[in-house]
Amino acid sequence: MTTIKPAALTIDEFSQWARMGKTRTYEEIGKGALRAIKVGRRTLVPMDAAEAWLAAQPAYRGEA
């Protein structure tokens, strides 16, 4: 069975995927760090934009 990867995520889905709140998601969209599109009344985050946003986040530099 093949799993279909979604082309875009809703704001709720992206927030769960990225493990952050909806407010922070809207802040990232507002400052241009995360690309979103409107489809009718829905705001969607394309998967390529979600993955690019994640890749652009700074690496964790914890103490060993």
PATIPA-942569 format. One record per atom (N, C-alpha, C, O, CB): residue in three letters; x, y, z. Coordinates in steps of 0.05 Angstrom, whole numbers, plus 5000, padded with zeros to 4 digits. Each point is the difference from the previous one (the first is absolute). Glycine has a CB too. Layout:
! residues N
ALAXYZ ...
! end
This chain:
! residues 64
MET501749775000 MET498350235000 MET501850255000 MET501950025015 MET494449735009 THR503050444959 THR501650244998 THR498750225016 THR497650054999 THR503949824955 THR500250275062 THR499050225015 THR500450264984 THR502150054989 THR499049725055 ILE496850384953 ILE500150254985 ILE500950235018 ILE498850055021 ILE497549784948 LYS505850305023 LYS501150235016 LYS498350244992 LYS499650064977 LYS505149745025 PRO494350355018 PRO498450234994 PRO501650224985 PRO502450035006 PRO494749875034 ALA501750244942 ALA501350214985 ALA500250255018 ALA501850174996 ALA496549654961 ALA499950215062 ALA499950245017 ALA498849925027 ALA498449815002 ALA501350504958 LEU500949845060 LEU499049965027 LEU498350245008 LEU500650234993 LEU503449485020 THR493950245003 THR498550225011 THR501750125023 THR502149895007 THR493449894982 ILE503650455021 ILE501550125022 ILE500149815024 ILE502149985013 ILE496550484971 ASP499249415023 ASP500049815022 ASP501949774995 ASP501549925017 ASP493750204992 GLU504749774966 GLU501849784994 GLU502950085000 GLU501749855011 GLU494749964961 PHE504350425017 PHE502750105001 PHE500950035029 PHE502349935007 PHE497150304948 SER498949895061 SER500850055028 SER500649745015 SER501949995015 SER495250424985 GLN501349384995 GLN500549745012 GLN502649884988 GLN501649905015 GLN493450034992 TRP505350094967 TRP502449894987 TRP502650135010 TRP502049875005 TRP495250054954 ALA502750355045 ALA502350155009 ALA500350015030 ALA501950105011 ALA497750174948 ARG498449635055 ARG499950005030 ARG500150285011 ARG501650055019 ARG500649504981 MET496250634989 MET499950275011 MET497150104998 MET498349884986 MET506550215000 GLY494650125028 GLY497350105001 GLY499150144974 GLY501750084984 GLY498949975065 LYS496849994949 LYS498950144977 LYS500950294999 LYS500450114979 LYS495749585021 THR504150435023 THR500950285001 THR502750034989 THR500550184984 THR496749905056 ARG504649754967 ARG502850004990 ARG500049954970 ARG501550124985 ARG500349735059 THR496449974947 THR499849944971 THR499250264985 THR501350064980 THR497549465030 TYR499250625000 TYR499250244987 TYR502250225001 TYR500250164981 TYR495049735030 GLU506350115010 GLU502250195002 GLU502149944979 GLU501150194988 GLU498149865062 GLU501549704946 GLU501949924980 GLU499050074972 GLU501650094983 GLU500049535046 ILE495950354966 ILE498850084974 ILE500250304997 ILE500750114979 ILE496249495022 GLY502450555020 GLY499950295000 GLY502850134995 GLY500150204986 GLY496149775044 LYS505949914980 LYS502650114996 LYS501349894975 LYS502350084993 LYS498249975056 GLY498149784936 GLY501049914974 GLY501949765002 GLY501149914980 GLY498550545005 ALA500649435038 ALA501849775004 ALA498649744990 ALA501449804994 ALA500850435045 LEU495249774960 LEU498449774992 LEU498050084978 LEU498450195005 LEU502249595041 ARG499550094931 ARG498250074978 ARG497349865004 ARG500049765006 ARG503950304963 ALA494050085028 ALA497349895001 ALA498450094976 ALA500650214988 ALA499649785063 ILE497849864942 ILE498250074978 ILE497149995009 ILE499449875020 ILE503949944947 LYS495050335019 LYS497149995006 LYS498749834979 LYS500450044976 LYS499750425046 VAL498249364986 VAL498349844982 VAL497250045011 VAL499249875020 VAL504549784968 GLY494850524999 GLY497550085010 GLY500450155026 GLY501550205001 GLY496249404977 ARG501050315043 ARG500350125027 ARG502249875016 ARG500850105021 ARG494450014978 ARG505949674991 ARG502149865016 ARG502850104994 ARG500750074978 ARG496349535021 THR504550415022 THR502950074998 THR501549745001 THR499749845019 THR499750625002 LEU502349494959 LEU501549754999 LEU503050064998 LEU500850214989 LEU495349564989 VAL505550055032 VAL502950024998 VAL500849774982 VAL499849765007 VAL500850455040 PRO500549854929 PRO500949794982 PRO502249845014 PRO501650115015 PRO497350174944 MET501249465035 MET502049825013 MET502850094994 MET501849995018 MET495049644980 ASP503850464978 ASP502750094993 ASP500750255018 ASP502350025008 ASP497349804945 ALA498550355052 ALA500550235017 ALA500449925029 ALA501750115014 ALA495650174956 ALA501249525039 ALA500349905028 ALA502849875003 ALA501350055021 ALA493749874982 GLU505849924978 GLU502649875002 GLU502350204998 GLU502049985014 GLU496049614966 ALA501750625003 ALA502050214998 ALA500250165025 ALA502250075009 ALA497049964942 TRP498550035062 TRP500050145025 TRP501549845021 TRP501750115015 TRP493950114974 LEU503949525013 LEU501349845020 LEU503049994995 LEU501650015019 LEU494249714985 ALA505050254971 ALA502949994993 ALA501450265006 ALA502450005006 ALA496549674958 ALA499750555036 ALA501150275005 ALA500450065030 ALA501250205007 ALA496849954950 GLN500949685060 GLN500150055029 GLN502949945010 GLN501349824990 GLN493850065015 PRO505850285014 PRO502849965010 PRO500249725014 PRO498249905012 PRO502350604993 ALA501949394992 ALA500649755013 ALA500250035030 ALA500850215010 ALA501649644949 TYR496849955056 TYR500250005029 TYR502949965008 TYR501349824990 TYR494049995014 ARG505650375013 ARG502849985009 ARG500149955030 ARG500850185015 ARG500750134948 GLY497549465045 GLY500049945029 GLY502749945010 GLY501949944985 GLY493549885009 GLU504850195033 GLU502649935012 GLU500249705004 GLU498149875008 GLU501950585016 ALA502349454970 ALA500449715002 ALA500949915028 ALA500449765004 ALA500850244948 
! end
